[in-house]
Amino acid sequence: MDINYIISDYVKIITENNDIDSIVLSGSRSSLINDDMSDYDIYIYSKNRANISDRKCFADKYASHYEIGNDYFEHGDEIILKESGICLDFMYRDLSWIEGELEYVWRGCNSKIGYTTAFLYNVKHSNILYDRDGIFKKFQDELNSEYPEKLKNNIIEKNYNVMYAKNTASFYEQLEKAVKRNDFVSINHRMTAILSSYFDILFALNKELHVGEKKLLDYALKLCKKIPENFENDLTNIIFYDINDVYNGNILEKIKKIIKKIKEIL
């Protein structure tokens, strides 16, 4: 059965007896780059969660397996469709989540450590399936306005400092200690933190919303006009580092190299 028909039927079922504000298709399926493994993430925005019986009714109709009302990451449902095996992830939220993020990040120009604008990217690029009062569309219209210069500068400053420039406890300093200890779990943890801030800087520098955690190299090459020299090669050498890079300290030089190059284009 056609996936679009199934999703449309869900919208019909869930809006019939529930006070729903907006329903949108997000995640990988609504992004610029997707493939057969991309997710169908469906966000249902309402002040009160859609009732369990309606959600179970939909699952019984279409699913070979499902979990209704799980709270592992946030409240939601996971449904595996019959025959196709496609997974639909449903997440239940309040529109106040978006309002709060817009107020803090977009309007207030406050930076986080890594992924600062990732939720805003999710909102901007969601496909609206239902929007009773047009509020979700208003949020999208706001995010289509010019990227705030102050937000760009604050993301760059905060993430560069915590990544490398702080006198103590920067991610790079913590990586140095992990390398000296040959602590490979900590090394990977600190490198991930460095790359998280690195990409936050890169997207902000280009006044692009952060795309999230998937396919970052592809998205950076597609969206960013300002990009460090040998960007893809340098990042690949870090991600696929050899164990000897730790023992001889080369991993630190590779990290310093990408930091130096991004600093040069700031």
MORAMO-V102459 format. One record per backbone hydrogen bond with DSSP energy under -1.0 kcal/mol. CO is the residue of the C=O (numbers start at 1). NH is the residue of the N-H. E is the energy in kcal/mol with one decimal. If there is no record, write none. Layout:
[[CO NH E] [CO NH E]]
This chain:
[[2 6 -1.9] [3 7 -2.4] [4 8 -2.3] [5 9 -2.4] [6 10 -2.0] [7 11 -2.2] [8 12 -2.1] [9 13 -2.7] [10 14 -2.9] [11 15 -1.8] [18 20 -1.6] [21 132 -1.8] [22 45 -3.3] [23 129 -2.8] [23 130 -1.9] [24 43 -2.5] [25 127 -2.7] [26 41 -1.2] [27 30 -1.3] [28 31 -1.5] [35 38 -1.9] [39 29 -1.6] [40 89 -2.7] [41 26 -3.7] [42 91 -2.7] [43 24 -2.2] [44 93 -2.8] [45 21 -2.4] [45 22 -1.7] [51 55 -1.5] [52 56 -2.7] [53 57 -2.0] [54 58 -1.9] [55 59 -2.0] [56 60 -2.9] [57 61 -1.3] [58 62 -1.6] [59 63 -3.0] [62 82 -2.6] [65 80 -3.0] [67 78 -2.4] [70 76 -2.1] [75 92 -2.1] [76 70 -1.9] [77 90 -3.0] [78 67 -2.5] [79 88 -2.9] [80 64 -2.9] [80 65 -1.2] [81 85 -1.5] [82 84 -3.1] [86 81 -3.0] [88 79 -2.4] [89 42 -3.4] [90 77 -1.8] [91 44 -3.2] [93 46 -2.9] [94 97 -2.2] [95 99 -2.1] [96 100 -2.6] [97 101 -1.9] [98 102 -2.9] [99 103 -2.3] [100 104 -2.3] [101 105 -2.7] [102 107 -3.2] [103 108 -1.2] [104 110 -1.5] [105 109 -1.3] [115 118 -1.2] [117 121 -2.0] [118 122 -2.0] [119 123 -2.0] [120 124 -2.8] [121 125 -2.3] [123 126 -1.2] [127 25 -2.8] [130 23 -2.7] [134 138 -1.5] [135 139 -1.9] [136 140 -2.2] [137 141 -2.4] [138 142 -2.0] [139 143 -1.9] [142 145 -1.4] [148 152 -2.1] [149 153 -2.4] [150 154 -2.4] [151 155 -2.4] [152 156 -2.2] [153 157 -2.6] [154 158 -2.4] [155 159 -2.2] [156 160 -2.3] [157 161 -2.1] [158 162 -2.2] [159 163 -1.9] [160 164 -2.5] [160 165 -1.8] [161 166 -2.7] [162 171 -2.8] [163 172 -1.6] [170 174 -2.3] [171 175 -2.0] [172 176 -2.5] [173 177 -1.9] [174 178 -2.0] [175 179 -2.5] [176 180 -2.1] [177 181 -1.5] [178 183 -2.6] [179 182 -1.1] [182 184 -1.1] [183 187 -2.5] [184 188 -2.2] [185 189 -1.9] [186 190 -2.8] [187 191 -2.4] [188 192 -2.0] [189 193 -1.8] [190 194 -2.3] [191 195 -2.6] [192 196 -2.1] [193 197 -2.0] [194 198 -2.6] [195 199 -2.5] [196 200 -1.6] [197 201 -2.4] [198 202 -2.3] [199 203 -2.5] [200 204 -1.9] [201 205 -3.0] [202 206 -1.4] [203 208 -3.0] [204 207 -1.9] [215 219 -2.4] [216 220 -2.7] [217 221 -2.2] [218 222 -1.7] [219 223 -3.1] [220 224 -2.2] [228 231 -1.3] [230 234 -2.8] [231 235 -2.3] [232 236 -2.2] [233 237 -2.1] [234 238 -1.1] [235 239 -2.6] [236 240 -2.4] [238 241 -1.2] [242 245 -1.6] [243 246 -1.1] [243 247 -1.5] [244 248 -2.4] [245 251 -2.5] [249 253 -1.1] [250 254 -2.3] [251 255 -2.0] [252 256 -2.6] [253 257 -1.8] [254 258 -1.6] [255 259 -2.0] [256 260 -2.6] [257 261 -2.1] [258 262 -2.0] [259 263 -2.1] [260 264 -1.6]]
